[in-house]
Amino acid sequence: MDEPKLLGYVSKECNNCGRVRVEEYSDGSLICEKCYWDQIDNYKFPYDYL
Ligand SMILES: [Zn+2]
């Protein structure tokens, strides 16, 4: 399967840790760089394949 590409930071606080380190991916995911929280689905992202 295709891996999503990292598009860059968005100006948004992480729902989980509150840091502005949320990264947008080409599949529409918004994942926190620090705690790997998925901002849309609200779960800890399985980051192994990125
Ligand atoms: Zn976070």
N, CA, C, O and the ligand as a Tripos MOL2 file, in Angstrom:
@<TRIPOS>MOLECULE
protein
  201   199    51     0     0
PROTEIN
NO_CHARGES

@<TRIPOS>ATOM
      1 N           0.8400   -1.1950    0.0000 N.3       1 MET1
      2 CA          0.0000    0.0000    0.0000 C.3       1 MET1
      3 C           0.8700    1.2380    0.0000 C.2       1 MET1
      4 O           2.0100    1.2160    0.4640 O.2       1 MET1
      5 N           0.3300    2.2910   -0.5140 N.am      2 ASP2
      6 CA          1.0870    3.5420   -0.5730 C.3       2 ASP2
      7 C           1.2110    4.1670    0.7970 C.2       2 ASP2
      8 O           0.2470    4.2290    1.5600 O.2       2 ASP2
      9 N           2.4000    4.6250    1.0960 N.am      3 GLU3
     10 CA          2.5830    5.3450    2.3500 C.3       3 GLU3
     11 C           2.2290    6.8140    2.1560 C.2       3 GLU3
     12 O           2.5920    7.4230    1.1500 O.2       3 GLU3
     13 N           1.5140    7.3770    3.1340 N.am      4 PRO4
     14 CA          1.1830    8.7880    3.0180 C.3       4 PRO4
     15 C           2.4290    9.6580    3.1140 C.2       4 PRO4
     16 O           3.3670    9.3470    3.8480 O.2       4 PRO4
     17 N           2.4230   10.7400    2.3700 N.am      5 LYS5
     18 CA          3.5420   11.6720    2.4210 C.3       5 LYS5
     19 C           3.2960   12.7420    3.4710 C.2       5 LYS5
     20 O           2.1690   13.1830    3.6970 O.2       5 LYS5
     21 N           4.3800   13.1370    4.0960 N.am      6 LEU6
     22 CA          4.3020   14.2190    5.0620 C.3       6 LEU6
     23 C           4.2360   15.5650    4.3340 C.2       6 LEU6
     24 O           5.1020   15.8810    3.5180 O.2       6 LEU6
     25 N           3.2170   16.3370    4.6320 N.am      7 LEU7
     26 CA          3.0510   17.6430    3.9820 C.3       7 LEU7
     27 C           3.6260   18.7710    4.8190 C.2       7 LEU7
     28 O           4.0640   19.7840    4.2730 O.2       7 LEU7
     29 N           3.6300   18.6130    6.1330 N.am      8 GLY8
     30 CA          4.2020   19.6450    6.9970 C.3       8 GLY8
     31 C           3.3120   19.9450    8.1800 C.2       8 GLY8
     32 O           2.2510   19.3490    8.3630 O.2       8 GLY8
     33 N           3.7760   20.8840    8.9720 N.am      9 TYR9
     34 CA          3.0430   21.2310   10.1840 C.3       9 TYR9
     35 C           1.7870   22.0250    9.8720 C.2       9 TYR9
     36 O           1.7260   22.7810    8.9020 O.2       9 TYR9
     37 N           0.7970   21.8320   10.7150 N.am     10 VAL10
     38 CA         -0.3680   22.6980   10.6720 C.3      10 VAL10
     39 C          -0.4260   23.4740   11.9860 C.2      10 VAL10
     40 O           0.0780   23.0120   13.0100 O.2      10 VAL10
     41 N          -1.0380   24.6470   11.9510 N.am     11 SER11
     42 CA         -1.1100   25.5030   13.1420 C.3      11 SER11
     43 C          -2.2590   25.0470   14.0190 C.2      11 SER11
     44 O          -3.3310   25.6510   14.0460 O.2      11 SER11
     45 N          -2.0050   23.9690   14.7320 N.am     12 LYS12
     46 CA         -3.0620   23.3570   15.5190 C.3      12 LYS12
     47 C          -2.4410   22.6950   16.7360 C.2      12 LYS12
     48 O          -1.3860   22.0660   16.6400 O.2      12 LYS12
     49 N          -3.0890   22.8350   17.8670 N.am     13 GLU13
     50 CA         -2.6120   22.1440   19.0480 C.3      13 GLU13
     51 C          -3.0700   20.6930   19.0280 C.2      13 GLU13
     52 O          -4.1960   20.3870   18.6340 O.2      13 GLU13
     53 N          -2.1920   19.8170   19.4530 N.am     14 CYS14
     54 CA         -2.5360   18.4070   19.5540 C.3      14 CYS14
     55 C          -3.6520   18.1940   20.5780 C.2      14 CYS14
     56 O          -3.6190   18.7600   21.6710 O.2      14 CYS14
     57 N          -4.6170   17.3910   20.2210 N.am     15 ASN15
     58 CA         -5.7270   17.0920   21.1340 C.3      15 ASN15
     59 C          -5.2680   16.3260   22.3600 C.2      15 ASN15
     60 O          -5.9260   16.3550   23.4000 O.2      15 ASN15
     61 N          -4.1420   15.6430   22.2390 N.am     16 ASN16
     62 CA         -3.6810   14.7780   23.3180 C.3      16 ASN16
     63 C          -2.6580   15.4640   24.2260 C.2      16 ASN16
     64 O          -2.7910   15.4300   25.4500 O.2      16 ASN16
     65 N          -1.6270   16.0940   23.6200 N.am     17 CYS17
     66 CA         -0.5510   16.6620   24.4350 C.3      17 CYS17
     67 C          -0.5140   18.1860   24.4150 C.2      17 CYS17
     68 O           0.2100   18.7890   25.2070 O.2      17 CYS17
     69 N          -1.2810   18.8250   23.5260 N.am     18 GLY18
     70 CA         -1.4020   20.2730   23.5280 C.3      18 GLY18
     71 C          -0.2820   21.0160   22.8330 C.2      18 GLY18
     72 O          -0.2940   22.2460   22.7760 O.2      18 GLY18
     73 N           0.6940   20.2810   22.2990 N.am     19 ARG19
     74 CA          1.7970   20.9400   21.6090 C.3      19 ARG19
     75 C           1.4320   21.2150   20.1460 C.2      19 ARG19
     76 O           0.6710   20.4650   19.5340 O.2      19 ARG19
     77 N           1.9780   22.2850   19.6040 N.am     20 VAL20
     78 CA          1.7060   22.6170   18.2040 C.3      20 VAL20
     79 C           2.7350   21.9020   17.3350 C.2      20 VAL20
     80 O           3.6430   22.5080   16.7680 O.2      20 VAL20
     81 N           2.5550   20.6090   17.2590 N.am     21 ARG21
     82 CA          3.4710   19.7690   16.4810 C.3      21 ARG21
     83 C           2.6730   18.7660   15.6550 C.2      21 ARG21
     84 O           3.0810   17.6200   15.4620 O.2      21 ARG21
     85 N           1.5390   19.2280   15.1810 N.am     22 VAL22
     86 CA          0.6860   18.3490   14.3930 C.3      22 VAL22
     87 C           1.1160   18.4200   12.9310 C.2      22 VAL22
     88 O           1.2680   19.5020   12.3630 O.2      22 VAL22
     89 N           1.3040   17.2640   12.3450 N.am     23 GLU23
     90 CA          1.7260   17.1970   10.9550 C.3      23 GLU23
     91 C           0.6110   16.6450   10.0780 C.2      23 GLU23
     92 O          -0.0980   15.7090   10.4470 O.2      23 GLU23
     93 N           0.4820   17.2500    8.9140 N.am     24 GLU24
     94 CA         -0.5310   16.7980    7.9700 C.3      24 GLU24
     95 C           0.0880   15.8360    6.9610 C.2      24 GLU24
     96 O           1.1990   16.0500    6.4760 O.2      24 GLU24
     97 N          -0.6490   14.7800    6.6590 N.am     25 TYR25
     98 CA         -0.2000   13.8130    5.6700 C.3      25 TYR25
     99 C          -1.1020   13.8320    4.4510 C.2      25 TYR25
    100 O          -2.2390   14.3020    4.4960 O.2      25 TYR25
    101 N          -0.5650   13.3080    3.3660 N.am     26 SER26
    102 CA         -1.2600   13.3880    2.0820 C.3      26 SER26
    103 C          -2.5600   12.5870    2.0510 C.2      26 SER26
    104 O          -3.3760   12.7720    1.1480 O.2      26 SER26
    105 N          -2.7560   11.7150    3.0070 N.am     27 ASP27
    106 CA         -4.0200   10.9750    3.0640 C.3      27 ASP27
    107 C          -5.0570   11.6930    3.9200 C.2      27 ASP27
    108 O          -6.1450   11.1700    4.1580 O.2      27 ASP27
    109 N          -4.7130   12.8930    4.3810 N.am     28 GLY28
    110 CA         -5.6470   13.6710    5.1880 C.3      28 GLY28
    111 C          -5.4690   13.4960    6.6800 C.2      28 GLY28
    112 O          -6.1510   14.1460    7.4710 O.2      28 GLY28
    113 N          -4.5530   12.6170    7.0700 N.am     29 SER29
    114 CA         -4.3200   12.4010    8.4890 C.3      29 SER29
    115 C          -3.6380   13.6060    9.1200 C.2      29 SER29
    116 O          -2.8370   14.2910    8.4830 O.2      29 SER29
    117 N          -3.9680   13.8500   10.3740 N.am     30 LEU30
    118 CA         -3.2870   14.8730   11.1590 C.3      30 LEU30
    119 C          -2.7170   14.1770   12.3790 C.2      30 LEU30
    120 O          -3.4490   13.8050   13.2970 O.2      30 LEU30
    121 N          -1.3890   14.0020   12.3790 N.am     31 ILE31
    122 CA         -0.7250   13.2070   13.4040 C.3      31 ILE31
    123 C           0.2520   14.0760   14.1870 C.2      31 ILE31
    124 O           1.0450   14.8120   13.5990 O.2      31 ILE31
    125 N           0.1950   13.9890   15.4970 N.am     32 CYS32
    126 CA          1.1440   14.7130   16.3310 C.3      32 CYS32
    127 C           2.5290   14.0830   16.2420 C.2      32 CYS32
    128 O           2.6810   12.8700   16.3920 O.2      32 CYS32
    129 N           3.5330   14.9140   15.9980 N.am     33 GLU33
    130 CA          4.9050   14.4370   15.9000 C.3      33 GLU33
    131 C           5.4140   13.8930   17.2250 C.2      33 GLU33
    132 O           6.2320   12.9730   17.2570 O.2      33 GLU33
    133 N           4.9290   14.4630   18.3090 N.am     34 LYS34
    134 CA          5.4730   14.1500   19.6230 C.3      34 LYS34
    135 C           4.8470   12.9070   20.2530 C.2      34 LYS34
    136 O           5.5510   12.0660   20.8120 O.2      34 LYS34
    137 N           3.5380   12.7970   20.1620 N.am     35 CYS35
    138 CA          2.8810   11.6870   20.8560 C.3      35 CYS35
    139 C           2.1450   10.7560   19.8900 C.2      35 CYS35
    140 O           1.5360    9.7720   20.3120 O.2      35 CYS35
    141 N           2.2030   11.0750   18.5830 N.am     36 TYR36
    142 CA          1.6210   10.2280   17.5330 C.3      36 TYR36
    143 C           0.1170   10.1030   17.6380 C.2      36 TYR36
    144 O          -0.4720    9.1000   17.2360 O.2      36 TYR36
    145 N          -0.4890   11.1350   18.1820 N.am     37 TRP37
    146 CA         -1.9410   11.1010   18.3050 C.3      37 TRP37
    147 C          -2.5880   11.4890   16.9860 C.2      37 TRP37
    148 O          -2.2200   12.4950   16.3780 O.2      37 TRP37
    149 N          -3.5430   10.6980   16.5490 N.am     38 ASP38
    150 CA         -4.3140   11.0260   15.3600 C.3      38 ASP38
    151 C          -5.4160   12.0060   15.7380 C.2      38 ASP38
    152 O          -6.3130   11.6710   16.5120 O.2      38 ASP38
    153 N          -5.3490   13.2220   15.1910 N.am     39 GLN39
    154 CA         -6.2490   14.2940   15.6150 C.3      39 GLN39
    155 C          -7.6710   14.1020   15.1070 C.2      39 GLN39
    156 O          -8.6050   14.6730   15.6690 O.2      39 GLN39
    157 N          -7.8470   13.3300   14.0850 N.am     40 ILE40
    158 CA         -9.1670   13.1550   13.4960 C.3      40 ILE40
    159 C          -9.8850   11.9710   14.1360 C.2      40 ILE40
    160 O         -11.0490   12.0740   14.5230 O.2      40 ILE40
    161 N          -9.1940   10.8670   14.2420 N.am     41 ASP41
    162 CA         -9.8200    9.6580   14.7790 C.3      41 ASP41
    163 C          -9.6250    9.5100   16.2800 C.2      41 ASP41
    164 O         -10.2450    8.6510   16.9060 O.2      41 ASP41
    165 N          -8.7540   10.3580   16.8680 N.am     42 ASN42
    166 CA         -8.5190   10.3430   18.3070 C.3      42 ASN42
    167 C          -8.0620    8.9870   18.8350 C.2      42 ASN42
    168 O          -8.6750    8.3980   19.7260 O.2      42 ASN42
    169 N          -6.9750    8.5210   18.2600 N.am     43 TYR43
    170 CA         -6.3280    7.3360   18.8110 C.3      43 TYR43
    171 C          -4.8340    7.4650   18.5610 C.2      43 TYR43
    172 O          -4.3920    8.2790   17.7510 O.2      43 TYR43
    173 N          -4.0720    6.6530   19.2660 N.am     44 LYS44
    174 CA         -2.6280    6.7020   19.0940 C.3      44 LYS44
    175 C          -2.2530    5.9760   17.8170 C.2      44 LYS44
    176 O          -2.4910    4.7770   17.6700 O.2      44 LYS44
    177 N          -1.6660    6.7190   16.9010 N.am     45 PHE45
    178 CA         -1.4210    6.2100   15.5660 C.3      45 PHE45
    179 C          -0.3800    5.0910   15.5760 C.2      45 PHE45
    180 O           0.6520    5.2200   16.2350 O.2      45 PHE45
    181 N          -0.6330    3.9960   14.8570 N.am     46 PRO46
    182 CA          0.3840    2.9350   14.7220 C.3      46 PRO46
    183 C           1.4640    3.3900   13.7550 C.2      46 PRO46
    184 O           1.3410    3.1910   12.5470 O.2      46 PRO46
    185 N           2.5050    3.9900   14.2700 N.am     47 TYR47
    186 CA          3.4380    4.7620   13.4470 C.3      47 TYR47
    187 C           4.4790    3.9190   12.7520 C.2      47 TYR47
    188 O           5.3280    4.4670   12.0480 O.2      47 TYR47
    189 N           4.4530    2.6430   12.9140 N.am     48 ASP48
    190 CA          5.5430    1.7860   12.4540 C.3      48 ASP48
    191 C           5.8250    1.9000   10.9650 C.2      48 ASP48
    192 O           6.9790    1.7870   10.5510 O.2      48 ASP48
    193 N           4.8090    2.1200   10.1560 N.am     49 TYR49
    194 CA          5.0120    2.0530    8.7230 C.3      49 TYR49
    195 C           5.3670    3.3880    8.0980 C.2      49 TYR49
    196 O           5.6100    3.4500    6.8930 O.2      49 TYR49
    197 N           5.4030    4.4420    8.8680 N.am     50 LEU50
    198 CA          5.7480    5.7420    8.2980 C.3      50 LEU50
    199 C           7.2710    5.9330    8.2820 C.2      50 LEU50
    200 O           7.7590    6.9720    7.8350 O.2      50 LEU50
    201 ZN          0.6130   15.2580   20.7890 Zn       51 ZN51
@<TRIPOS>BOND
     1     1     2 1
     2     2     3 1
     3     3     4 2
     4     3     5 am
     5     5     6 1
     6     6     7 1
     7     7     8 2
     8     7     9 am
     9     9    10 1
    10    10    11 1
    11    11    12 2
    12    11    13 am
    13    13    14 1
    14    14    15 1
    15    15    16 2
    16    15    17 am
    17    17    18 1
    18    18    19 1
    19    19    20 2
    20    19    21 am
    21    21    22 1
    22    22    23 1
    23    23    24 2
    24    23    25 am
    25    25    26 1
    26    26    27 1
    27    27    28 2
    28    27    29 am
    29    29    30 1
    30    30    31 1
    31    31    32 2
    32    31    33 am
    33    33    34 1
    34    34    35 1
    35    35    36 2
    36    35    37 am
    37    37    38 1
    38    38    39 1
    39    39    40 2
    40    39    41 am
    41    41    42 1
    42    42    43 1
    43    43    44 2
    44    43    45 am
    45    45    46 1
    46    46    47 1
    47    47    48 2
    48    47    49 am
    49    49    50 1
    50    50    51 1
    51    51    52 2
    52    51    53 am
    53    53    54 1
    54    54    55 1
    55    55    56 2
    56    55    57 am
    57    57    58 1
    58    58    59 1
    59    59    60 2
    60    59    61 am
    61    61    62 1
    62    62    63 1
    63    63    64 2
    64    63    65 am
    65    65    66 1
    66    66    67 1
    67    67    68 2
    68    67    69 am
    69    69    70 1
    70    70    71 1
    71    71    72 2
    72    71    73 am
    73    73    74 1
    74    74    75 1
    75    75    76 2
    76    75    77 am
    77    77    78 1
    78    78    79 1
    79    79    80 2
    80    79    81 am
    81    81    82 1
    82    82    83 1
    83    83    84 2
    84    83    85 am
    85    85    86 1
    86    86    87 1
    87    87    88 2
    88    87    89 am
    89    89    90 1
    90    90    91 1
    91    91    92 2
    92    91    93 am
    93    93    94 1
    94    94    95 1
    95    95    96 2
    96    95    97 am
    97    97    98 1
    98    98    99 1
    99    99   100 2
   100    99   101 am
   101   101   102 1
   102   102   103 1
   103   103   104 2
   104   103   105 am
   105   105   106 1
   106   106   107 1
   107   107   108 2
   108   107   109 am
   109   109   110 1
   110   110   111 1
   111   111   112 2
   112   111   113 am
   113   113   114 1
   114   114   115 1
   115   115   116 2
   116   115   117 am
   117   117   118 1
   118   118   119 1
   119   119   120 2
   120   119   121 am
   121   121   122 1
   122   122   123 1
   123   123   124 2
   124   123   125 am
   125   125   126 1
   126   126   127 1
   127   127   128 2
   128   127   129 am
   129   129   130 1
   130   130   131 1
   131   131   132 2
   132   131   133 am
   133   133   134 1
   134   134   135 1
   135   135   136 2
   136   135   137 am
   137   137   138 1
   138   138   139 1
   139   139   140 2
   140   139   141 am
   141   141   142 1
   142   142   143 1
   143   143   144 2
   144   143   145 am
   145   145   146 1
   146   146   147 1
   147   147   148 2
   148   147   149 am
   149   149   150 1
   150   150   151 1
   151   151   152 2
   152   151   153 am
   153   153   154 1
   154   154   155 1
   155   155   156 2
   156   155   157 am
   157   157   158 1
   158   158   159 1
   159   159   160 2
   160   159   161 am
   161   161   162 1
   162   162   163 1
   163   163   164 2
   164   163   165 am
   165   165   166 1
   166   166   167 1
   167   167   168 2
   168   167   169 am
   169   169   170 1
   170   170   171 1
   171   171   172 2
   172   171   173 am
   173   173   174 1
   174   174   175 1
   175   175   176 2
   176   175   177 am
   177   177   178 1
   178   178   179 1
   179   179   180 2
   180   179   181 am
   181   181   182 1
   182   182   183 1
   183   183   184 2
   184   183   185 am
   185   185   186 1
   186   186   187 1
   187   187   188 2
   188   187   189 am
   189   189   190 1
   190   190   191 1
   191   191   192 2
   192   191   193 am
   193   193   194 1
   194   194   195 1
   195   195   196 2
   196   195   197 am
   197   197   198 1
   198   198   199 1
   199   199   200 2
@<TRIPOS>SUBSTRUCTURE
     1 MET1         2 RESIDUE 1 A MET
     2 ASP2         6 RESIDUE 1 A ASP
     3 GLU3        10 RESIDUE 1 A GLU
     4 PRO4        14 RESIDUE 1 A PRO
     5 LYS5        18 RESIDUE 1 A LYS
     6 LEU6        22 RESIDUE 1 A LEU
     7 LEU7        26 RESIDUE 1 A LEU
     8 GLY8        30 RESIDUE 1 A GLY
     9 TYR9        34 RESIDUE 1 A TYR
    10 VAL10       38 RESIDUE 1 A VAL
    11 SER11       42 RESIDUE 1 A SER
    12 LYS12       46 RESIDUE 1 A LYS
    13 GLU13       50 RESIDUE 1 A GLU
    14 CYS14       54 RESIDUE 1 A CYS
    15 ASN15       58 RESIDUE 1 A ASN
    16 ASN16       62 RESIDUE 1 A ASN
    17 CYS17       66 RESIDUE 1 A CYS
    18 GLY18       70 RESIDUE 1 A GLY
    19 ARG19       74 RESIDUE 1 A ARG
    20 VAL20       78 RESIDUE 1 A VAL
    21 ARG21       82 RESIDUE 1 A ARG
    22 VAL22       86 RESIDUE 1 A VAL
    23 GLU23       90 RESIDUE 1 A GLU
    24 GLU24       94 RESIDUE 1 A GLU
    25 TYR25       98 RESIDUE 1 A TYR
    26 SER26      102 RESIDUE 1 A SER
    27 ASP27      106 RESIDUE 1 A ASP
    28 GLY28      110 RESIDUE 1 A GLY
    29 SER29      114 RESIDUE 1 A SER
    30 LEU30      118 RESIDUE 1 A LEU
    31 ILE31      122 RESIDUE 1 A ILE
    32 CYS32      126 RESIDUE 1 A CYS
    33 GLU33      130 RESIDUE 1 A GLU
    34 LYS34      134 RESIDUE 1 A LYS
    35 CYS35      138 RESIDUE 1 A CYS
    36 TYR36      142 RESIDUE 1 A TYR
    37 TRP37      146 RESIDUE 1 A TRP
    38 ASP38      150 RESIDUE 1 A ASP
    39 GLN39      154 RESIDUE 1 A GLN
    40 ILE40      158 RESIDUE 1 A ILE
    41 ASP41      162 RESIDUE 1 A ASP
    42 ASN42      166 RESIDUE 1 A ASN
    43 TYR43      170 RESIDUE 1 A TYR
    44 LYS44      174 RESIDUE 1 A LYS
    45 PHE45      178 RESIDUE 1 A PHE
    46 PRO46      182 RESIDUE 1 A PRO
    47 TYR47      186 RESIDUE 1 A TYR
    48 ASP48      190 RESIDUE 1 A ASP
    49 TYR49      194 RESIDUE 1 A TYR
    50 LEU50      198 RESIDUE 1 A LEU
    51 ZN51       201 GROUP 0 **** ****
